[in-house]
Structures are given as structure tokens and as C-alpha cells.
């Protein structure tokens, strides 16, 4: 019996949603066809603004990914619609024409304002220019250079479309292991003749059209240094875990962890699980669990320089969770905690 047939061998299948954007609709369609195991008819994209396909992808022996690829129409007539398809996406691939490199900045701002904690791969398709020429002419100028340095954007050369999936899988596993939740950005370069098997494919890139901005709240980068400094001055009984985590021990519920980047996500490790000796418990393997505590629609107020609503929200999470009990938590939050605390063993 081979190791793959052994009952002890477990393949881990992870299901993830990935969107593909950019002004080259024909190239996006070919990219989808090249990688997908099966897909809905491409006419869906013309009719409703998106086409969906499935990609079965083996990253490593035990890590199998099942991607749902959402090929989103970015033409002018669909611009108002496209952002509704972003919900639930964990990575975004954006095909970029060498003739319209500035679209990187437009899409960068669009994603920043709508999707915290996501991976974005800008794939520049080389037809006439080289990687070095584009870096010299475009990526070395002030606007691009400051973005690349501020957000630690990685620049890579790739030789086949599946290399992008390798990058996405690697990031997902790292994110799962270390709970690092901030945005991750790549700029990939690939020659057209390596992107598709067919050599006769051509496409013209559409202009960038800004999506509907109504009811969209900008997500700004948390001022982590200022926030930590202020928390230290409050002398709260909490634990700092480098580089970006705060742990809060609560005598009633267990441990809450807050990530000090992205949008201050909160994770919960139940008290009953901390001392559990059931090593095969599925709940224990899934812990810690995400807890939804979001800012409201009001702008809030502050007289602390460099503090905005998001920093104040994190402070309020820390203080509220430290002294939390059954009587003083909002019902919606208490319901989430109680649901997590149902022990699978006792079912």
C-alpha cells in the first residue's frame, strides 16, 4: 500500500475565492480557460458581468486548493457593478497591459478602500517592453516607488500562469499559520508567449473606469506605533506578542487576540479548550475563531492626534474584552461566543 492509500494520509483541501480584474477582457478569458478544470459559459460575463470557473490545484503533496475564479468584467458599462463581486474574495489577480502601467495605482487604491487583509497580484504582460524597461520608466518614479516601499510590494518574474497560483497558495498557508492578516502585494512580469499556449492571441486594454463609490468607507492603514504607545500608557493587563498581536486573558471566556493591522480583527480561544486533553478534537484544530466586532456608520470623535475611528475601536475592544462577562457584552457578540463554546465532544 502506498503512503497515499494509507488511512493515516490526509489530504487537506482548501476552498478559496479568487477574483481576476483588468482591462484586457480577452486575455482574462484565456487565462481563465487555461487554468480552469471546468467553467460556466463565458456568455455569463457579457450578461451579468462575471463568469465563474473552478481550478483544482495541488500546491504541495498534502495541500490541495479548490479555487473559484471570478472573472469580472471591468469595462465602462459594468464599472458600477463590479465591486459587488468582491465579497468573500481572499486574493485578486489583475492583468496589466505594458501600455497602461498606471492602472496599477488605480486598482491599488480601489482594493485598498474596499478589501482589507487580501492578497493582490498585478501581472504585467510583456509584449514589446522588457521588465527592466518598465521598472526604469514607470516603477522607479515617485508615485510607484513610494507605494512599493510603503507596502513592501514584491517584484517577481514568472514563466507560467500557474506560478501566480503558487504565490497565492504560499501566502494562504503563511496567513493560516502565522495569522498575519495585512494586505500582501506582488508585481509579476510574464512575456505574452509564456502566458498562453496559443501564440496568436491579441487584445487591447480598456481604460480604467472607477466603480461606484457611494456608501463606500475608505479603509486606512492603522497607526500601529501610536496605538501601542497609547495602550502602554494605559497600563492595561494585556500581553503584547510581536510583531502585531495583543492577547487579552478574560477570566470568564478565555483568550481574545487582536491583530493591530488591517482592521483590528479579533480572534477567540475558548476557556474550555485551553485545558482540553482531547488532542483529536476538531474544534481545537480550528481555534482560534474569528469574532466579528465592527465599527458603526458614525465617524466617531477623538482629540488624540493621529487617532481615527479604527484606532479608537481597537482600544474599545481591548477594554471591553478584558472585563467582559455574560451580563455586559452585546447580545450579538455573546451569541457568537456561546456558539463557539458548544463542545463537539458533548454533542
C-alpha positions as CSV (number, residue, x, y, z in Angstrom):
1,X,0.0,0.0,0.0
2,X,1.4,3.4,-1.0
3,X,1.5,6.3,1.5
4,X,-1.3,8.0,-0.5
5,X,-3.5,5.0,0.1
6,X,-2.8,4.8,3.8
7,X,-5.7,5.7,6.1
8,X,-3.3,7.9,8.0
9,X,-2.7,10.1,4.9
10,X,-5.0,13.1,4.9
11,X,-5.1,15.5,2.0
12,X,-6.1,19.0,3.1
13,X,-8.5,20.7,0.6
14,X,-8.8,24.4,1.0
15,X,-11.6,26.3,-0.9
16,X,-10.8,29.9,-1.8
17,X,-12.4,32.6,-3.9
18,X,-10.1,34.5,-6.3
19,X,-11.1,37.4,-8.5
20,X,-9.5,38.4,-11.7
21,X,-9.6,42.1,-12.8
22,X,-8.1,44.3,-15.5
23,X,-8.9,46.0,-18.8
24,X,-7.9,43.1,-21.1
25,X,-11.1,41.1,-21.2
26,X,-9.9,38.7,-23.9
27,X,-6.7,37.9,-22.1
28,X,-8.7,37.3,-18.8
29,X,-11.0,34.9,-20.6
30,X,-8.0,32.9,-22.0
31,X,-6.3,33.0,-18.6
32,X,-9.5,31.5,-17.1
33,X,-9.7,28.8,-19.7
34,X,-6.0,27.9,-19.4
35,X,-6.2,27.2,-15.7
36,X,-9.7,26.0,-15.0
37,X,-10.9,22.4,-14.7
38,X,-14.4,23.5,-15.6
39,X,-16.3,26.8,-16.1
40,X,-19.7,28.3,-16.7
41,X,-20.3,29.5,-20.3
42,X,-18.3,32.7,-21.0
43,X,-21.6,34.4,-22.1
44,X,-22.3,34.9,-18.4
45,X,-19.7,37.6,-18.3
46,X,-21.4,39.6,-21.0
47,X,-24.8,39.0,-19.4
48,X,-24.2,39.5,-15.7
49,X,-20.7,41.0,-15.5
50,X,-18.9,37.9,-14.2
51,X,-18.0,34.3,-15.2
52,X,-17.1,31.7,-12.6
53,X,-14.9,28.7,-13.0
54,X,-13.2,26.1,-10.8
55,X,-9.5,25.4,-10.5
56,X,-8.2,22.3,-8.8
57,X,-4.6,23.0,-7.8
58,X,-2.1,20.9,-6.0
59,X,0.4,23.1,-4.3
60,X,2.2,20.5,-2.2
61,X,1.6,16.9,-1.5
62,X,-0.9,17.5,1.3
63,X,-2.2,20.9,0.3
64,X,-4.9,20.8,-2.3
65,X,-6.6,24.0,-3.3
66,X,-10.0,24.4,-4.9
67,X,-10.2,27.9,-6.3
68,X,-13.4,29.5,-7.5
69,X,-12.1,32.0,-10.1
70,X,-14.4,35.0,-10.6
71,X,-13.6,36.6,-14.0
72,X,-15.1,40.1,-13.6
73,X,-15.9,42.4,-16.5
74,X,-14.1,45.8,-16.0
75,X,-15.4,47.6,-19.0
76,X,-17.2,51.0,-18.6
77,X,-20.7,49.7,-18.8
78,X,-20.0,47.3,-15.9
79,X,-17.9,49.6,-13.7
80,X,-20.8,50.4,-11.3
81,X,-21.4,46.7,-10.8
82,X,-18.0,45.0,-10.3
83,X,-17.4,45.7,-6.7
84,X,-20.4,43.6,-5.6
85,X,-18.5,40.5,-6.8
86,X,-15.5,41.2,-4.5
87,X,-17.3,40.0,-1.3
88,X,-15.6,36.9,0.1
89,X,-12.6,37.1,-2.1
90,X,-9.2,36.2,-0.5
91,X,-7.0,37.0,-3.4
92,X,-7.2,39.2,-6.5
93,X,-5.3,38.8,-9.8
94,X,-5.1,41.9,-12.0
95,X,-3.8,41.6,-15.6
96,X,-1.9,44.8,-16.5
97,X,-1.0,46.0,-20.0
98,X,2.5,47.2,-20.5
99,X,0.9,50.2,-22.3
100,X,-1.1,51.2,-19.2
101,X,1.1,50.6,-16.2
102,X,-0.6,53.5,-14.4
103,X,-3.6,51.2,-13.9
104,X,-1.7,49.5,-11.1
105,X,-2.2,52.7,-9.0
106,X,-5.9,52.9,-9.8
107,X,-6.6,49.3,-8.9
108,X,-4.3,49.6,-5.9
109,X,-6.4,52.4,-4.4
110,X,-9.7,50.7,-5.3
111,X,-8.7,47.5,-3.5
112,X,-7.2,49.3,-0.5
113,X,-10.5,51.1,0.0
114,X,-12.7,48.0,-0.1
115,X,-10.8,44.9,0.8
116,X,-8.6,44.7,3.9
117,X,-6.5,41.6,4.6
118,X,-6.2,40.4,1.0
119,X,-3.5,39.3,-1.4
120,X,-3.2,41.2,-4.7
121,X,-1.1,40.1,-7.7
122,X,-0.6,42.6,-10.5
123,X,0.6,40.6,-13.6
124,X,2.2,42.8,-16.2
125,X,2.1,41.2,-19.6
126,X,5.3,41.8,-21.6
127,X,4.7,42.2,-25.4
128,X,7.2,44.8,-26.6
129,X,9.0,46.0,-23.5
130,X,11.2,44.2,-21.0
131,X,10.9,44.0,-17.2
132,X,13.9,46.3,-16.8
133,X,12.5,48.9,-19.2
134,X,9.2,49.1,-17.3
135,X,10.9,49.3,-13.9
136,X,13.1,52.2,-15.2
137,X,10.3,54.1,-17.0
138,X,7.4,53.6,-14.5
139,X,8.1,51.8,-11.3
140,X,11.1,53.9,-10.3
141,X,9.2,57.2,-10.4
142,X,7.9,58.8,-7.2
143,X,4.3,57.6,-7.0
144,X,5.2,54.0,-7.8
145,X,8.4,53.9,-5.7
146,X,6.6,55.2,-2.5
147,X,3.9,52.6,-2.9
148,X,6.4,49.7,-3.4
149,X,8.4,50.7,-0.4
150,X,5.5,51.6,1.9
151,X,3.6,48.3,1.2
152,X,6.6,46.0,0.7
153,X,5.4,45.1,-2.8
154,X,7.4,42.1,-4.1
155,X,8.5,42.2,-7.7
156,X,8.9,38.8,-9.5
157,X,9.5,37.3,-12.9
158,X,7.3,34.3,-13.7
159,X,7.3,31.8,-16.5
160,X,3.8,30.3,-16.5
161,X,0.3,31.3,-15.2
162,X,0.3,28.6,-12.5
163,X,3.2,30.5,-10.8
164,X,0.6,33.0,-9.7
165,X,-1.4,30.2,-8.1
166,X,1.8,29.1,-6.3
167,X,2.3,32.6,-4.9
168,X,-1.4,32.7,-3.7
169,X,-1.2,29.2,-2.1
170,X,2.1,30.0,-0.3
171,X,0.5,33.2,1.1
172,X,-2.7,31.4,2.2
173,X,-0.6,28.8,4.2
174,X,1.6,31.5,5.7
175,X,-1.5,33.5,6.7
176,X,-3.1,30.5,8.2
177,X,0.0,29.6,10.2
178,X,1.0,33.0,11.5
179,X,-2.3,34.8,11.4
180,X,-0.7,37.7,9.5
181,X,-3.7,39.5,8.1
182,X,-2.5,42.6,6.3
183,X,-2.6,43.0,2.6
184,X,0.1,41.3,0.5
185,X,1.1,42.7,-2.9
186,X,3.0,41.2,-5.8
187,X,4.0,42.7,-9.2
188,X,4.7,39.8,-11.6
189,X,6.2,40.1,-15.1
190,X,5.5,37.5,-17.7
191,X,6.0,37.5,-21.5
192,X,2.8,37.0,-23.6
193,X,4.2,33.9,-25.3
194,X,4.6,32.2,-21.9
195,X,1.2,33.3,-20.6
196,X,-0.9,31.3,-23.1
197,X,-0.2,28.2,-25.2
198,X,-1.6,29.9,-28.2
199,X,0.7,32.4,-29.8
200,X,-1.9,34.2,-32.0
201,X,-3.9,35.8,-29.2
202,X,-4.1,39.6,-29.1
203,X,-6.0,42.1,-27.0
204,X,-6.4,45.8,-26.5
205,X,-6.5,47.1,-22.9
206,X,-9.6,49.2,-21.9
207,X,-9.2,52.3,-19.9
208,X,-9.7,52.1,-16.1
209,X,-13.2,53.1,-15.1
210,X,-13.8,53.9,-11.4
211,X,-16.5,51.8,-9.8
212,X,-19.5,53.2,-7.8
213,X,-18.1,55.0,-4.7
214,X,-21.4,55.6,-3.0
215,X,-21.7,54.1,0.5
216,X,-18.0,53.0,0.4
217,X,-16.0,53.8,3.5
218,X,-12.3,54.2,3.0
219,X,-10.1,51.8,5.0
220,X,-6.9,53.5,6.1
221,X,-3.7,52.0,7.5
222,X,-3.8,51.7,11.3
223,X,-1.3,53.8,13.1
224,X,0.1,50.8,15.0
225,X,3.1,52.6,16.6
226,X,0.9,55.3,18.1
227,X,-1.7,52.8,19.2
228,X,0.8,50.6,21.0
229,X,2.3,53.7,22.7
230,X,-1.1,54.8,23.9
231,X,-2.1,51.3,25.1
232,X,1.2,51.1,27.1
233,X,0.4,54.4,28.8
234,X,-3.0,53.0,29.9
235,X,-1.1,50.2,31.8
236,X,-3.7,47.6,30.9
237,X,-3.1,44.0,32.0
238,X,-2.6,42.6,28.5
239,X,0.1,40.7,26.6
240,X,1.9,42.0,23.5
241,X,3.1,39.4,21.0
242,X,5.4,40.7,18.3
243,X,5.1,41.8,15.8
244,X,1.4,42.8,15.6
245,X,-0.7,40.9,18.2
246,X,-2.3,41.7,21.6
247,X,-3.6,38.9,23.8
248,X,-6.3,39.5,26.3
249,X,-6.9,36.9,29.1
250,X,-10.6,37.0,30.2
251,X,-11.5,35.0,33.3
252,X,-15.0,34.3,32.0
253,X,-14.5,33.4,28.4
254,X,-10.8,32.5,27.6
255,X,-8.3,34.4,25.4
256,X,-9.0,37.1,22.9
257,X,-6.3,38.1,20.3
258,X,-6.4,41.3,18.4
259,X,-4.4,42.0,15.3
260,X,-3.1,45.5,15.2
261,X,-3.1,45.9,11.5
262,X,-5.7,45.5,8.8
263,X,-8.9,46.5,10.6
264,X,-8.1,45.2,14.1
265,X,-9.6,41.7,13.7
266,X,-10.4,39.8,16.9
267,X,-9.9,36.0,17.4
268,X,-11.2,33.9,20.3
269,X,-9.8,30.8,22.0
270,X,-12.4,29.3,24.4
271,X,-11.6,28.8,28.0
272,X,-12.8,25.2,28.0
273,X,-10.4,24.5,25.1
274,X,-7.3,25.8,26.9
275,X,-7.2,22.8,29.2
276,X,-8.8,20.2,27.0
277,X,-6.9,16.9,26.7
278,X,-8.8,15.7,23.6
279,X,-6.0,16.1,21.1
280,X,-8.1,14.9,18.2
281,X,-10.9,17.5,18.8
282,X,-11.7,19.2,15.5
283,X,-12.7,22.4,17.4
284,X,-9.3,22.6,18.9
285,X,-7.6,22.3,15.5
286,X,-9.8,25.2,14.1
287,X,-9.1,27.5,17.1
288,X,-8.7,30.5,17.4
289,X,-12.1,31.6,16.0
290,X,-12.8,34.9,14.3
291,X,-15.1,37.2,16.2
292,X,-16.9,39.9,14.3
293,X,-16.7,43.3,16.1
294,X,-17.1,46.1,13.5
295,X,-17.2,49.9,13.6
296,X,-20.6,51.5,13.1
297,X,-21.5,54.1,10.5
298,X,-20.8,57.2,12.5
299,X,-17.4,58.9,12.1
300,X,-16.7,58.9,15.9
301,X,-14.6,61.6,17.6
302,X,-11.1,61.9,19.1
303,X,-8.8,64.6,20.3
304,X,-5.7,62.3,20.1
305,X,-3.6,63.3,17.2
306,X,-3.2,60.6,14.5
307,X,-6.2,58.6,16.0
308,X,-9.3,58.0,14.0
309,X,-12.3,55.7,14.5
310,X,-10.4,52.5,13.7
311,X,-7.8,53.1,16.4
312,X,-10.4,54.0,18.9
313,X,-12.4,50.9,18.0
314,X,-9.4,48.7,18.8
315,X,-8.9,50.4,22.2
316,X,-12.6,49.9,23.0
317,X,-12.3,46.2,22.0
318,X,-9.3,45.8,24.4
319,X,-11.1,47.4,27.3
320,X,-14.4,45.7,26.7
321,X,-13.0,42.2,26.3
322,X,-10.8,42.4,29.3
323,X,-13.7,42.9,31.7
324,X,-16.3,41.0,29.6
325,X,-18.9,38.8,31.2
326,X,-22.3,37.3,30.4
327,X,-24.1,40.5,31.5
328,X,-22.1,43.3,29.9
329,X,-21.5,42.0,26.3
330,X,-23.8,42.9,23.4
331,X,-26.2,40.1,22.6
332,X,-24.8,39.6,19.1
333,X,-21.2,39.1,20.4
334,X,-22.4,36.9,23.2
335,X,-24.2,34.7,20.7
336,X,-21.0,34.2,18.7
337,X,-19.1,33.2,21.8
338,X,-21.7,30.8,23.1
339,X,-22.0,29.2,19.6
340,X,-18.2,28.6,19.6
341,X,-18.3,27.3,23.2
342,X,-20.6,24.4,22.3
343,X,-18.3,21.4,22.8
344,X,-18.3,18.9,19.9
345,X,-17.4,16.2,22.3
346,X,-20.7,16.7,24.3
347,X,-23.0,16.7,21.2
